[in-house]
Amino acid sequence: MYHKENLIVLCVLVCCCVFACQSQEEKRMTEEFTAFLTEFESKVVPLTKEQNAAYFAATISGKDEDYGRAADLEIALSKIFANKQEFAQLKQFKESKAIRDKLLSRQLEVLYDTYLAKQIDEAKLERIIQAQNNLEKKYSTFRAQVAGKEQTDNEIEEILKSATDSNDLRTAWLASKQIGSAVADDVRELVALRNEVAVELGFANYHAMQLDLGEQDAAAIEALFDELDNLTRDSFANVKQDVDAHLAKRYGIAVEQLMPWHYQNRFFQEAPKVYEVDLDTYYKDRDVVELTSDYFAGLGMPIADVIAKSDLFEKEGKYQHAYCIDVDRAGDVRVVCNVKPNYSWMNTMLHEYGHAIYDKFNDPATPWVLREPAHTLTTEAIAMLFGRFASNAAWMQDMLKISDAEKARIADAGFKTLRLEQLVFSRWVQVMYRFEKAMYENPEQNLNKLWWDLVEKYQMLRRPEGRDEPDWASKIHVALYPAYYHNYMMGELLASQLYYHIAEEVLQAEEVGTQSFSNQEAVGKYLIEKVFKPGNTMYWDKMIEEATGERLTPKHFARQFVG
């Protein structure tokens, strides 16, 4: 008995000693990682702010010197993340499993993946950044040539929407593709370089690496897009028959003669105007900037300060698209647009300032590393949730003060327009996602053919006879925003999920399908508390579950648009 009791005591002492040693190790590693974070933030926070501000300035001016400064700052920032000694420290922290604090552990996960992506030769890193910035400048300053005259993207889009002569449409569409030939070789070189560094880091290719480091499972994404294909194929084919009949009549040609330039958009990523309501007429004499400001203020999320820092109208040499940038994660949020008083730009303004409120109304108490959206797809979801309202009759009555009779007249056509937009866009994203994935898996294949094979399959468009040009390179996202586009579609799924949760659970509305959220401060409160403030403190799918009661699902998108 005496020996047994001694053995028990000895075991207890050993356990206590081990526990004490573990506790000491955890304490030491936690203190070291906390010190690492302090040093990291002292370097990265001010440099990130400076680089973001420089990028904003470059896209506004289009000047070589501004793009050069932005590139230099991006290289300096990337070199911090490329530091092999610091990455070794992060690896040690991670492998020790000694960081127990929830927020510290999450910061470690985020930083480890960020550093891992930059653990490449500095010379290659600089080449990638310089190549990306050179391409950005080419896309930003490019102007299509139509009959010897320069045309902006807005002007090209206006021709495609308004012209009725097939020759004029074809000329404008072909002109918009000129940028493809100008940048295709550069894009191919950049793809090869990205793949090279991805393989060096142990990934199959750059696309696979981006998904993995973005906390997304490639097999799950593939399964989701296959499900979406099955979900939307028949509905899209049915509505496209109506679209084709309408467009053939408009242009005075047979349905069999319809070509990509007849679909009122450079890529058929937006819905053609085929219904009896012309939404542009409701915005042509309106201040879409003021409408955007008033709407978000009514939700308890004022954005006047963000608008004051933004650049919203066309300028010579300026970036022709739209984006939102969070300069410092401390309230300096800015938007770039090229606003015109029409439906498309009303949608875009609501979309971009959806991004802006996500950034503006973060939680300043959250650590800087985690003070950003849970994922690209979650900020896209907020942007899309609000962008959709531009065609919503209830929203138009609330914000534009149209009459009850006018609301009733356009409600059905407005919804059909939105439904068509969603179906058209879902098929377009299929092209983008599958093209990118295949391009990075095998960049040596005939990309011109691959592009049109996918366009024919998913968008059901006819390729121009004998066309063998790099039309894929005319889409800026292929070059500059790799492995990103699928998040737009996942954002659309989440936008529908959020819409129904807000309508049914937050507002407890009786008419669930016709909400505008106008002047509902409860909506702003819900989004700030449940979506914006958590930031990146947890995995994106966990945040979605906590905010809506379920993980990301396509069933709400189907409920809203497929039927």
C-alpha positions as CSV (number, residue, x, y, z in Angstrom):
1,M,0.0,0.0,0.0
2,Y,2.9,2.3,1.0
3,H,4.6,1.9,-2.4
4,K,1.3,2.3,-4.3
5,E,0.5,5.5,-2.5
6,N,4.1,6.8,-3.2
7,L,3.6,5.9,-6.9
8,I,0.3,7.9,-7.0
9,V,2.0,10.9,-5.4
10,L,4.9,10.6,-7.8
11,C,2.6,10.5,-10.8
12,V,0.7,13.5,-9.5
13,L,4.0,15.4,-9.1
14,V,5.1,14.4,-12.6
15,C,1.8,15.6,-14.1
16,C,2.0,18.8,-12.2
17,C,5.6,19.3,-13.4
18,V,4.6,18.6,-17.0
19,F,1.6,21.0,-16.7
20,A,3.8,23.6,-15.2
21,C,6.3,23.3,-18.0
22,Q,3.6,23.4,-20.6
23,S,2.1,26.5,-18.9
24,Q,5.5,28.1,-18.9
25,E,6.1,27.3,-22.6
26,E,2.6,28.6,-23.5
27,K,3.3,31.8,-21.6
28,R,6.7,32.2,-23.2
29,M,5.4,31.6,-26.7
30,T,2.4,33.9,-26.1
31,E,4.7,36.7,-24.9
32,E,7.0,36.2,-27.9
33,F,4.1,36.2,-30.4
34,T,2.6,39.3,-28.8
35,A,5.9,41.0,-29.2
36,F,6.1,39.8,-32.8
37,L,2.7,41.4,-33.5
38,T,3.7,44.7,-31.9
39,E,6.8,44.9,-34.1
40,F,4.8,43.7,-37.2
41,E,2.2,46.4,-36.8
42,S,4.7,49.1,-36.2
43,K,6.1,48.4,-39.7
44,V,3.1,47.3,-41.7
45,V,0.3,49.5,-40.5
46,P,1.8,52.9,-41.7
47,L,3.2,51.4,-44.8
48,T,-0.1,49.8,-45.8
49,K,-1.8,53.1,-45.3
50,E,0.8,54.8,-47.5
51,Q,0.6,52.2,-50.2
52,N,-3.2,52.2,-50.4
53,A,-3.3,56.0,-50.6
54,A,-0.7,55.9,-53.4
55,Y,-2.6,53.3,-55.3
56,F,-5.8,55.4,-55.0
57,A,-3.9,58.4,-56.3
58,A,-2.4,56.4,-59.3
59,T,-5.8,55.1,-60.4
60,I,-7.2,58.7,-60.4
61,S,-4.3,60.3,-62.3
62,G,-3.1,57.5,-64.5
63,K,0.4,59.1,-64.3
64,D,3.5,56.9,-64.7
65,E,5.1,58.5,-61.6
66,D,2.1,57.7,-59.5
67,Y,1.9,54.1,-60.6
68,G,5.7,53.9,-60.0
69,R,5.3,55.1,-56.5
70,A,2.5,52.7,-55.7
71,A,4.5,49.8,-57.1
72,D,7.6,50.8,-55.0
73,L,5.5,50.9,-51.9
74,E,3.8,47.5,-52.7
75,I,7.3,46.0,-53.2
76,A,8.4,47.4,-49.8
77,L,5.3,46.0,-48.2
78,S,5.7,42.6,-49.8
79,K,9.3,42.4,-48.7
80,I,8.2,42.5,-45.1
81,F,6.0,39.5,-45.7
82,A,8.7,37.8,-47.7
83,N,11.1,38.0,-44.7
84,K,12.2,34.4,-44.2
85,Q,13.4,34.9,-40.6
86,E,10.0,36.2,-39.6
87,F,8.2,33.4,-41.4
88,A,10.4,30.9,-39.5
89,Q,9.2,32.5,-36.3
90,L,5.6,32.2,-37.4
91,K,6.1,28.6,-38.3
92,Q,7.6,27.9,-34.9
93,F,4.6,29.6,-33.2
94,K,2.2,27.6,-35.3
95,E,3.9,24.2,-34.8
96,S,4.3,24.7,-31.0
97,K,0.5,24.8,-30.7
98,A,1.2,27.0,-27.6
99,I,-0.9,30.0,-28.7
100,R,-4.2,29.3,-26.9
101,D,-5.8,32.8,-26.8
102,K,-8.5,32.8,-29.5
103,L,-7.7,36.2,-31.0
104,L,-4.0,35.6,-31.0
105,S,-4.4,32.2,-32.5
106,R,-6.6,33.6,-35.3
107,Q,-4.0,36.3,-36.0
108,L,-1.3,33.7,-36.2
109,E,-3.4,31.7,-38.8
110,V,-3.9,34.8,-40.9
111,L,-0.3,36.0,-40.8
112,Y,1.1,32.6,-41.4
113,D,-0.9,32.2,-44.7
114,T,0.0,35.8,-45.7
115,Y,3.7,35.3,-45.2
116,L,3.6,31.9,-46.8
117,A,2.3,33.4,-50.1
118,K,5.3,35.7,-50.2
119,Q,8.1,33.1,-49.4
120,I,9.6,33.4,-52.8
121,D,12.7,34.9,-54.3
122,E,12.6,38.6,-53.9
123,A,13.6,39.2,-57.5
124,K,10.6,37.2,-58.7
125,L,8.4,39.0,-56.2
126,E,9.4,42.3,-57.6
127,R,8.9,41.1,-61.2
128,I,5.4,40.0,-60.3
129,I,4.5,43.3,-58.7
130,Q,6.0,45.3,-61.5
131,A,4.3,43.2,-64.1
132,Q,0.9,43.7,-62.3
133,N,1.4,47.4,-62.1
134,N,2.4,47.7,-65.7
135,L,-0.7,45.8,-66.7
136,E,-2.9,47.9,-64.4
137,K,-1.6,51.0,-66.1
138,K,-2.3,49.6,-69.6
139,Y,-5.9,48.6,-68.7
140,S,-6.5,51.9,-67.0
141,T,-5.2,54.2,-69.8
142,F,-6.5,52.1,-72.7
143,R,-9.1,53.7,-74.9
144,A,-10.8,51.7,-77.7
145,Q,-10.5,53.1,-81.2
146,V,-13.7,53.4,-83.2
147,A,-13.4,55.0,-86.6
148,G,-10.2,56.7,-85.5
149,K,-11.8,58.1,-82.3
150,E,-11.0,57.2,-78.8
151,Q,-13.9,55.7,-76.8
152,T,-14.1,55.1,-73.0
153,D,-15.6,51.9,-71.6
154,N,-18.7,53.9,-70.7
155,E,-19.0,55.1,-74.3
156,I,-18.5,51.6,-75.7
157,E,-21.2,50.3,-73.4
158,E,-23.5,53.1,-74.5
159,I,-23.1,52.2,-78.1
160,L,-23.8,48.5,-77.4
161,K,-26.9,49.4,-75.5
162,S,-28.4,52.0,-77.8
163,A,-27.3,51.3,-81.4
164,T,-29.5,49.1,-83.6
165,D,-27.3,48.7,-86.6
166,S,-25.5,45.3,-86.5
167,N,-22.4,46.8,-88.2
168,D,-22.1,49.6,-85.6
169,L,-22.5,47.1,-82.8
170,R,-19.9,44.7,-84.2
171,T,-17.4,47.6,-84.7
172,A,-17.8,48.8,-81.1
173,W,-17.6,45.3,-79.7
174,L,-14.5,44.5,-81.7
175,A,-12.9,47.8,-80.6
176,S,-13.5,46.8,-76.9
177,K,-11.4,43.7,-77.5
178,Q,-8.4,45.6,-78.8
179,I,-7.0,45.7,-75.3
180,G,-6.8,41.9,-75.3
181,S,-4.2,41.8,-78.0
182,A,-2.3,44.6,-76.4
183,V,-1.9,42.7,-73.1
184,A,-2.2,39.0,-73.8
185,D,1.5,38.2,-74.0
186,D,2.1,40.1,-70.7
187,V,-0.7,38.2,-69.0
188,R,0.6,34.9,-70.2
189,E,4.1,35.7,-68.8
190,L,2.5,36.8,-65.5
191,V,0.5,33.6,-65.3
192,A,3.6,31.5,-65.9
193,L,5.5,33.5,-63.2
194,R,2.7,33.1,-60.7
195,N,2.6,29.4,-61.3
196,E,6.3,29.1,-60.9
197,V,6.3,30.6,-57.5
198,A,3.2,28.6,-56.4
199,V,5.0,25.4,-57.3
200,E,8.0,26.5,-55.4
201,L,5.8,26.9,-52.3
202,G,4.4,23.4,-52.7
203,F,1.1,24.0,-54.6
204,A,-0.1,22.5,-57.8
205,N,-0.5,26.0,-59.4
206,Y,-1.3,29.6,-58.5
207,H,-5.1,29.2,-58.7
208,A,-5.0,26.2,-56.3
209,M,-2.7,28.2,-54.0
210,Q,-5.0,31.2,-53.9
211,L,-8.0,29.1,-52.9
212,D,-6.1,27.3,-50.2
213,L,-4.6,30.4,-48.7
214,G,-8.0,32.0,-48.9
215,E,-9.4,29.3,-46.6
216,Q,-11.5,27.8,-49.4
217,D,-11.6,24.1,-50.4
218,A,-11.1,23.6,-54.1
219,A,-13.3,20.5,-54.3
220,A,-16.1,22.2,-52.4
221,I,-15.9,25.2,-54.8
222,E,-16.0,22.9,-57.8
223,A,-19.0,21.0,-56.4
224,L,-20.8,24.3,-55.7
225,F,-20.3,25.5,-59.3
226,D,-21.5,22.2,-60.7
227,E,-24.6,22.5,-58.5
228,L,-25.1,26.1,-59.7
229,D,-24.8,24.9,-63.3
230,N,-27.5,22.3,-62.8
231,L,-29.6,24.8,-60.8
232,T,-29.6,27.6,-63.4
233,R,-29.1,25.9,-66.8
234,D,-32.7,25.2,-67.7
235,S,-34.0,28.5,-66.3
236,F,-31.3,30.4,-68.1
237,A,-32.0,28.6,-71.4
238,N,-35.7,29.5,-71.1
239,V,-35.3,33.2,-70.4
240,K,-32.6,33.4,-73.0
241,Q,-35.1,32.2,-75.6
242,D,-37.2,35.3,-74.7
243,V,-34.1,37.5,-74.8
244,D,-33.1,36.2,-78.2
245,A,-36.6,36.7,-79.6
246,H,-36.7,40.3,-78.3
247,L,-33.2,41.1,-79.6
248,A,-33.7,39.6,-83.0
249,K,-36.8,41.7,-83.4
250,R,-35.0,44.8,-82.2
251,Y,-32.2,44.4,-84.7
252,G,-34.3,43.1,-87.6
253,I,-32.4,39.8,-87.9
254,A,-33.2,36.1,-87.4
255,V,-32.4,34.6,-84.0
256,E,-29.8,32.4,-85.7
257,Q,-27.9,35.6,-86.7
258,L,-27.5,36.9,-83.2
259,M,-23.9,37.4,-82.2
260,P,-22.1,38.4,-78.9
261,W,-22.3,42.1,-79.9
262,H,-26.1,42.0,-79.9
263,Y,-26.4,41.4,-76.2
264,Q,-25.8,45.0,-75.1
265,N,-22.7,44.4,-73.1
266,R,-19.0,43.6,-73.9
267,F,-19.1,40.2,-72.1
268,F,-22.9,39.4,-71.7
269,Q,-22.3,39.7,-68.0
270,E,-25.2,42.0,-67.5
271,A,-28.8,41.6,-68.6
272,P,-29.9,43.2,-71.9
273,K,-32.9,45.5,-71.7
274,V,-35.7,43.3,-72.9
275,Y,-38.6,44.1,-70.6
276,E,-41.1,46.9,-70.9
277,V,-39.5,49.2,-68.3
278,D,-36.4,51.2,-69.1
279,L,-34.8,51.7,-65.7
280,D,-32.4,54.3,-67.0
281,T,-35.3,56.8,-67.4
282,Y,-35.8,56.8,-63.6
283,Y,-32.2,57.8,-62.9
284,K,-31.3,60.1,-65.9
285,D,-32.2,63.3,-64.0
286,R,-31.3,62.1,-60.5
287,D,-28.2,62.6,-58.4
288,V,-27.2,58.9,-57.9
289,V,-24.5,60.0,-55.4
290,E,-27.0,61.8,-53.3
291,L,-29.4,58.9,-53.5
292,T,-26.7,56.5,-52.3
293,S,-25.8,58.8,-49.4
294,D,-29.4,59.3,-48.3
295,Y,-30.2,55.6,-48.4
296,F,-27.3,54.5,-46.2
297,A,-28.0,57.3,-43.8
298,G,-31.5,56.0,-43.4
299,L,-30.1,52.6,-42.4
300,G,-28.1,54.3,-39.6
301,M,-24.9,54.0,-41.6
302,P,-24.0,57.5,-42.8
303,I,-21.4,57.7,-45.6
304,A,-21.0,61.4,-46.3
305,D,-17.4,61.3,-45.0
306,V,-16.6,58.4,-47.3
307,I,-18.1,60.2,-50.3
308,A,-16.1,63.3,-49.5
309,K,-12.9,61.3,-49.8
310,S,-14.0,59.4,-53.0
311,D,-13.5,60.1,-56.7
312,L,-16.7,59.4,-58.5
313,F,-16.6,61.0,-62.0
314,E,-14.7,60.4,-65.2
315,K,-11.3,62.0,-65.8
316,E,-8.7,61.7,-68.5
317,G,-6.4,58.7,-67.8
318,K,-8.4,57.6,-64.8
319,Y,-9.2,54.0,-63.9
320,Q,-12.4,53.2,-65.8
321,H,-14.0,50.6,-63.5
322,A,-15.1,50.9,-59.9
323,Y,-13.6,49.8,-56.6
324,C,-13.7,50.5,-52.9
325,I,-10.5,50.7,-50.8
326,D,-10.0,50.7,-47.0
327,V,-6.9,52.8,-46.7
328,D,-6.1,52.3,-43.0
329,R,-8.7,50.1,-41.4
330,A,-9.5,53.0,-39.2
331,G,-12.2,54.9,-41.1
332,D,-10.4,56.2,-44.2
333,V,-12.5,54.4,-46.8
334,R,-12.7,55.6,-50.4
335,V,-14.5,54.7,-53.6
336,V,-13.6,55.1,-57.2
337,C,-16.4,55.3,-59.8
338,N,-17.1,56.9,-63.2
339,V,-20.7,57.9,-62.4
340,K,-23.4,58.5,-65.0
341,P,-27.0,59.1,-64.2
342,N,-28.3,55.7,-65.2
343,Y,-29.5,52.4,-63.7
344,S,-26.1,50.7,-64.1
345,W,-24.2,53.3,-62.1
346,M,-27.0,53.4,-59.5
347,N,-26.4,49.7,-59.0
348,T,-22.7,50.2,-58.9
349,M,-22.8,53.0,-56.4
350,L,-25.0,51.0,-54.0
351,H,-22.6,48.1,-54.6
352,E,-19.4,50.0,-53.9
353,Y,-20.8,51.7,-50.9
354,G,-21.9,48.3,-49.6
355,H,-18.2,47.5,-49.5
356,A,-17.6,50.9,-47.9
357,I,-20.0,50.4,-45.0
358,Y,-18.4,47.0,-44.3
359,D,-15.0,48.7,-43.9
360,K,-16.2,51.8,-42.2
361,F,-18.2,50.2,-39.5
362,N,-15.6,47.7,-38.4
363,D,-14.8,47.2,-34.7
364,P,-11.9,49.5,-33.7
365,A,-11.3,47.2,-30.7
366,T,-10.5,44.3,-33.0
367,P,-6.8,43.7,-33.6
368,W,-5.6,45.4,-36.8
369,V,-4.7,42.1,-38.5
370,L,-8.3,40.9,-38.1
371,R,-10.0,44.2,-38.8
372,E,-11.1,43.4,-42.3
373,P,-14.0,41.4,-43.8
374,A,-14.3,37.7,-42.9
375,H,-13.6,36.9,-46.6
376,T,-13.8,38.4,-50.0
377,L,-17.1,36.7,-50.6
378,T,-18.7,38.2,-47.5
379,T,-17.9,41.8,-48.5
380,E,-19.1,41.0,-52.0
381,A,-22.4,39.7,-50.5
382,I,-23.0,43.0,-48.8
383,A,-22.2,44.9,-52.0
384,M,-24.6,42.8,-54.0
385,L,-27.3,42.8,-51.4
386,F,-27.6,46.6,-51.8
387,G,-26.7,46.8,-55.5
388,R,-29.8,44.8,-56.3
389,F,-32.1,47.5,-55.0
390,A,-31.5,49.7,-58.0
391,S,-34.2,47.7,-59.9
392,N,-36.5,47.1,-56.9
393,A,-39.8,48.9,-57.3
394,A,-40.3,49.3,-53.5
395,W,-36.8,50.8,-53.2
396,M,-37.5,53.1,-56.2
397,Q,-40.7,54.3,-54.5
398,D,-39.0,54.9,-51.2
399,M,-36.0,56.7,-52.7
400,L,-37.3,58.2,-56.0
401,K,-40.9,58.9,-54.7
402,I,-42.6,57.2,-57.6
403,S,-46.4,56.8,-57.3
404,D,-48.2,53.7,-56.2
405,A,-49.5,53.3,-59.8
406,E,-46.0,53.6,-61.2
407,K,-44.6,51.2,-58.6
408,A,-47.3,48.7,-59.6
409,R,-46.6,49.2,-63.3
410,I,-42.9,48.5,-63.0
411,A,-42.7,46.0,-60.2
412,D,-43.0,42.9,-62.3
413,A,-40.6,44.1,-65.0
414,G,-38.2,45.3,-62.3
415,F,-38.1,41.9,-60.7
416,K,-37.8,40.1,-64.1
417,T,-34.9,42.5,-64.9
418,L,-33.2,41.5,-61.6
419,R,-33.9,37.8,-62.1
420,L,-32.5,38.0,-65.7
421,E,-29.4,39.8,-64.3
422,Q,-28.8,37.1,-61.7
423,L,-29.2,34.2,-64.2
424,V,-27.0,36.0,-66.8
425,F,-24.4,36.7,-64.2
426,S,-24.4,33.2,-62.8
427,R,-23.6,31.8,-66.2
428,W,-20.9,34.4,-66.9
429,V,-19.2,33.5,-63.6
430,Q,-19.2,29.9,-64.7
431,V,-17.0,31.0,-67.7
432,M,-14.7,33.1,-65.6
433,Y,-14.2,30.5,-62.9
434,R,-13.6,27.6,-65.2
435,F,-11.4,29.5,-67.6
436,E,-9.1,30.8,-64.8
437,K,-8.9,27.3,-63.2
438,A,-8.1,25.7,-66.6
439,M,-5.6,28.4,-67.6
440,Y,-3.5,28.0,-64.4
441,E,-3.7,24.2,-64.7
442,N,-2.4,24.3,-68.3
443,P,-1.4,27.8,-69.5
444,E,0.1,26.4,-72.7
445,Q,-3.2,25.3,-74.1
446,N,-5.1,27.3,-76.7
447,L,-6.6,29.9,-74.4
448,N,-8.5,31.6,-77.3
449,K,-10.3,28.4,-78.0
450,L,-10.9,27.5,-74.4
451,W,-12.5,30.9,-73.8
452,W,-15.0,30.5,-76.6
453,D,-15.7,26.9,-75.8
454,L,-16.8,28.0,-72.3
455,V,-18.7,31.0,-73.6
456,E,-20.7,28.7,-75.9
457,K,-21.4,26.1,-73.2
458,Y,-22.4,28.3,-70.3
459,Q,-23.6,31.6,-71.9
460,M,-25.0,29.9,-75.0
461,L,-23.6,32.5,-77.3
462,R,-22.2,31.9,-80.8
463,R,-18.5,32.5,-81.3
464,P,-17.8,34.8,-84.3
465,E,-16.8,32.7,-87.3
466,G,-13.0,32.3,-87.6
467,R,-12.4,34.4,-84.4
468,D,-9.0,33.5,-83.0
469,E,-8.0,36.5,-80.8
470,P,-7.2,36.7,-77.1
471,D,-10.6,38.0,-76.1
472,W,-10.1,36.5,-72.6
473,A,-7.4,39.0,-72.0
474,S,-9.8,41.9,-72.5
475,K,-11.3,41.1,-69.1
476,I,-9.2,42.9,-66.5
477,H,-10.0,40.4,-63.8
478,V,-8.2,37.6,-65.6
479,A,-4.9,39.5,-65.4
480,L,-5.1,41.5,-62.2
481,Y,-7.5,39.8,-59.8
482,P,-6.7,36.1,-60.1
483,A,-8.8,33.4,-58.4
484,Y,-11.3,36.1,-57.3
485,Y,-14.3,36.0,-59.6
486,H,-15.9,32.9,-58.1
487,N,-16.3,34.9,-54.9
488,Y,-18.7,37.2,-56.7
489,M,-21.1,34.3,-57.2
490,M,-20.7,33.0,-53.7
491,G,-21.4,36.6,-52.6
492,E,-24.7,36.5,-54.6
493,L,-25.7,33.3,-52.8
494,L,-24.9,35.0,-49.4
495,A,-26.7,38.2,-50.5
496,S,-29.9,36.1,-50.9
497,Q,-29.4,34.4,-47.6
498,L,-28.9,37.7,-45.8
499,Y,-31.9,39.2,-47.6
500,Y,-34.3,36.6,-46.4
501,H,-32.8,36.5,-42.9
502,I,-33.1,40.2,-42.5
503,A,-36.7,40.3,-44.0
504,E,-38.0,37.4,-41.9
505,E,-36.0,37.5,-38.7
506,V,-34.8,41.1,-38.2
507,L,-37.8,43.0,-39.7
508,Q,-40.3,40.2,-39.4
509,A,-41.9,41.6,-42.5
510,E,-45.2,40.2,-43.9
511,E,-44.3,40.9,-47.5
512,V,-40.9,39.2,-47.5
513,G,-40.2,39.4,-51.2
514,T,-40.7,43.2,-51.7
515,Q,-38.4,44.7,-49.0
516,S,-36.2,47.8,-49.7
517,F,-34.9,48.1,-46.1
518,S,-35.3,51.9,-46.6
519,N,-35.1,53.9,-43.3
520,Q,-34.8,50.7,-41.3
521,E,-32.1,51.3,-38.8
522,A,-32.5,47.8,-37.5
523,V,-31.0,46.6,-40.7
524,G,-27.8,48.7,-40.1
525,K,-27.6,47.6,-36.5
526,Y,-27.9,43.9,-37.4
527,L,-25.2,44.2,-40.1
528,I,-22.8,46.1,-38.0
529,E,-23.1,43.8,-35.0
530,K,-23.4,40.4,-36.7
531,V,-21.4,40.9,-39.9
532,F,-19.1,43.9,-39.9
533,K,-17.7,44.0,-36.3
534,P,-16.7,40.3,-36.2
535,G,-14.3,41.1,-39.0
536,N,-11.9,38.2,-39.7
537,T,-12.0,36.9,-36.1
538,M,-13.4,33.6,-37.3
539,Y,-13.7,31.6,-40.5
540,W,-16.1,33.0,-43.0
541,D,-18.5,30.0,-43.0
542,K,-18.6,30.2,-39.2
543,M,-19.4,33.9,-39.3
544,I,-22.2,33.2,-41.8
545,E,-23.7,30.5,-39.6
546,E,-23.6,32.8,-36.5
547,A,-25.2,35.7,-38.5
548,T,-27.9,33.8,-40.3
549,G,-28.3,30.5,-38.4
550,E,-26.9,28.3,-41.3
551,R,-23.8,27.8,-43.4
552,L,-23.7,29.2,-46.9
553,T,-26.3,27.6,-49.1
554,P,-27.7,28.1,-52.6
555,K,-31.3,27.4,-51.6
556,H,-32.1,31.1,-50.9
557,F,-30.7,32.2,-54.3
558,A,-32.9,29.5,-55.9
559,R,-35.9,30.6,-53.9
560,Q,-35.4,34.2,-55.0
561,F,-34.4,33.8,-58.7
562,V,-34.8,30.3,-60.1
563,G,-38.2,29.3,-58.8
